[in-house]
Amino acid sequence: MDVIMFLPLSAGVIALLYAGFLAMSVMKVDEGTDKMKSIARAIREGAKAYLNRQYKTVFAFAIVIAIILVFAINWQSGLGFIAGAALSAGAGYIGMNMTVQGNVRTANKAREGLASALSLAFKGGAVSGFSIVGLALLGLTVFYILYGNATLMVGFAFGACLISLFARVGGGIYTKAADVGADLVGKVEVGIPEDDPRNPAVIADNVGDAVGDCAGMGADLFETYVVTALAAMLLGSSPTVYSKFGINGVILPLIIGGLAIFATVIGTLFVRLGKSKAIMNALYKGVIATTVISAALFYVANLYITNGNMGIFISSLVGLLVMALMVAITEYFTAYRYKPVLTVSEAAKTGAGTNVIAGLGMGLRSTFPPVIVIVAGILVSYYASGGATSPEMGVYGISIAAAAMLSATGIIVAVDSYGPITDNAGGIAEMADLPKEVKDVTDPLDAVGNTTKAVTKGYAIGSAALAALSLFAAYKDEIVVRGLPFNLTIDDPIVLVGLMLGAAVPFLFTSFLTMAVGRAAFKVVEEVRRQFRETKGILEGTAKPDYGRAVDIVTRAALKEMAVPAIIAIGSPLLVGFTLGYRALGGMLIGVILSGLLLALLMTTGGAAWDNAKKYIELGNFGGKRSPAHAAAVVGDTVGDAFKDTAGPAINPLIKVMNTLSILFLALILMYALL
């Protein structure tokens, strides 16, 4: 076992070393003019100040939970919880820091052309990607070596999930409150461009890209990677799977993750512009190369780890295929070269109402194709791995498919994180009065970035469904091992009640997030209006706005508003478990997986469609900027902002928190439940 474990350990170290190498290559690039440096410094200081305040608040809460875990469960869970929380926070912080370092350098590189700016932005994104997979794989491997029991590692996953939840909720509220507030006054009321330096909320908007899209996404994908791998390890520890593969069945998810890191390093070398200058195609070259190389390495690993079990190998291929199809489907519904976004954009010609209706309709439609892909992936991996004769082996195959899907996290995050860097770069170019040629480079990069961010959210949510299914199977195994019956049927009122409550939780959770964005955005709107009203020289360019005031407003709002959603995520499974028992809790977990998956897909994909519909008009279509269609599209984008960057992505950690918490506290629930 020691020799085999060397592979994921070495892969984790290589990922972090490669991330460091890429970071140094980015930092060597000049930041540009003094004005560019000053703007970038303001964004950097605002992002770090917010994240430091958030982590200080959250870790005080985390220490209390760790102490409870130590005394209520065991010391391993408490230690793992703190480690998982710290590494998740670290992954988020690295993502944020790379955004605020790479943004101004990408803007400066845009002077040289599209290829140079794309290369630098992608390198910055790759730092986040490799840091996430490196930290996650090292954490999982070290704790498995330390504990020798995957069940004791659930606390590690719970810590990662909890930080991810806070990062997604707080960062999402921050970024969208600032964005909505800036757009509603700047674009709609005053008619100034996006990222215009005269807008008092413009710095807060750019800070939001770093703390929401990068810090939140980094923590989110870290916990998704950890939970998915751990779920597969838990199922590999079950008697049926263990009797067939031994310890190899437990560590196979770690081997898959390690091999994919080597494939991703090679895959990043393929990202470059071709003759067509198609940005998305350049990024997809890296994804395709990583996928093909990973598949080949998985085959080799399968020969040695499972003695050539083709069913498990097919399951790993299914995971890669699901990843590729989720990427393609999300791009179709969110890129403005395809019909869905063009339809939403055209609907803006007749007003905001029709634009909103079209966007909502496309968001609803976008949920069906991913579900078909996920369903097909579940069935193929289940039966390929022997589910027809051994359900336990079938579910293990599903978990391997999920682990393989998440093994591509490095390249997917690199493609995602490139987006906020280019978004910030465009903002800096606008605020620093750089030549139009620079904006002509950063604008198309940013437009593609909106699609890549949506792709990553769809990828994370799709993987959440597979990982949550594996976690639910682990929950079931924990009950069966204790000799208790586990037959969840709808004609059991206890199960039905749990199912309905679970299905309702994502909607309640989402309501608090969207309302929080609305309240915070209202405060930003009032502040921007006040500054325009009281300081007459701002719009004429003779007076400087007070950027710090808007930054402070959204910072305080985000920290305040993230408490209730966290209480819902933590409190609902514990309340149902301790009052209605393990059957109701099982029903609740099924309900939250099903409704959460669909609601998250609706919001993330629909929101991105609204955003790119607006950008398509800004390119000069349907009247261009300052046209009635553009004003209507801004309203649609405002609705979509709270969907795609706040509520939708936060459902992913919500599902994981509820599942891991249920496994962690199951023993106590079985002892003290009222029913």
Secondary structure, 3 states (H helix, E strand, C coil): CHHHHHHHHHHHHHHHHHHHHHHHHHHCCCCCCHHHHHHHHHHHHHHHHHHHHHHHHHHHHHHHHHHHHHHHCCHHHHHHHHHHHHHHHHHHHHHHHHHHHHHHHHHHHCCCCHHHHHHHHHHHHHHHHHHHHHHHHHHHHHHHHHHCCHHHHHHHHHHHHHHHHHHHHHHHHHHHHHHHHHHHHHHHHHCCCCCCCCCCCHHHHHHHHHHHHHHHHHHHHHHHHHHHHHHHHHHHCCHHHHHHHCHHHHHHHHHHHHHHHHHHHHHHCCCCCCCCCCHHHHHHHHHHHHHHHHHHHHHHHHHHHCCCCHHHHHHHHHHHHHHHHHHHHHHHHHCCCCHHHHHHHHHHHHCHHHHHHHHHHHHHHCCHHHHHHHHHHHHHHHHHCCCCCCHHHHHHHHHHHHHHHHCCHHHHHHHHHHHHHHHHHHHHHHHCCCCHHHHHHHHHHHHHHHHHHHHHHHHHHHHHHHHHHHHHHHHHHHHHHCCCCCCCCCCCHHHHHHHHHHHHHHHHHHHHHHHHHHHHHHHHHHHHHHHHHHCCHHHHCCCCCCHHHHHHHHHHHHHHHCHHHHHHHHHHHHHHHHHHCHHHHHHHHHHHHHHHHHHHHHHHHHHHHHHHHHHHHHCCHHHCCCCHHHHHHHHHHHHHHHHHHHHHHHHHHHHHHHHHHHHHCHHHHHHHCCC
